């Protein structure tokens, strides 16, 4: 049996803390919308262009 993952969205502040970035330095769309855990897990391999 595989472990189940929480699919509820995470708050931007929690994600910023996990990524080790300052929330105020993140783009507006990152700061204002909850983000799914799957999106956070994909960030190390699929980074947005700067």
C-alpha positions as CSV (number, residue, x, y, z in Angstrom):
1,X,0.0,0.0,0.0
2,X,1.4,3.4,-0.9
3,X,1.3,6.3,1.5
4,X,-1.4,8.8,0.9
5,X,-0.5,12.5,0.3
6,X,-2.4,15.5,1.4
7,X,-3.8,17.2,-1.6
8,X,-4.9,20.4,0.2
9,X,-3.2,23.5,-1.0
10,X,-0.3,24.9,1.0
11,X,-0.1,28.5,2.1
12,X,2.6,30.6,0.2
13,X,4.4,31.4,3.5
14,X,4.8,27.7,4.2
15,X,6.2,27.0,0.7
16,X,8.6,29.9,0.9
17,X,9.9,28.6,4.2
18,X,10.4,25.1,2.6
19,X,12.2,26.6,-0.4
20,X,14.3,28.8,1.8
21,X,13.2,32.1,0.1
22,X,11.7,35.3,1.4
23,X,8.1,35.5,0.6
24,X,8.4,39.2,-0.3
25,X,10.9,38.3,-3.0
26,X,8.6,35.8,-4.6
27,X,6.4,36.8,-7.6
28,X,3.0,38.2,-6.9
29,X,1.1,35.1,-8.2
30,X,3.1,33.0,-5.8
31,X,2.3,35.2,-2.8
32,X,-1.4,35.4,-3.4
33,X,-2.5,31.9,-4.3
34,X,-2.4,28.6,-2.4
35,X,-0.2,26.1,-4.2
36,X,-0.7,22.3,-4.3
37,X,1.9,20.1,-2.8
38,X,2.5,18.4,-6.2
39,X,3.5,21.8,-7.7
40,X,6.0,22.3,-4.8
41,X,7.4,18.8,-5.4
42,X,7.9,19.6,-9.1
43,X,9.8,22.9,-8.5
44,X,13.3,21.3,-8.1
45,X,13.1,19.7,-11.6
46,X,10.9,22.2,-13.4
47,X,12.0,25.7,-12.2
48,X,10.3,28.7,-13.7
49,X,12.4,31.0,-15.9
50,X,13.7,34.1,-14.2
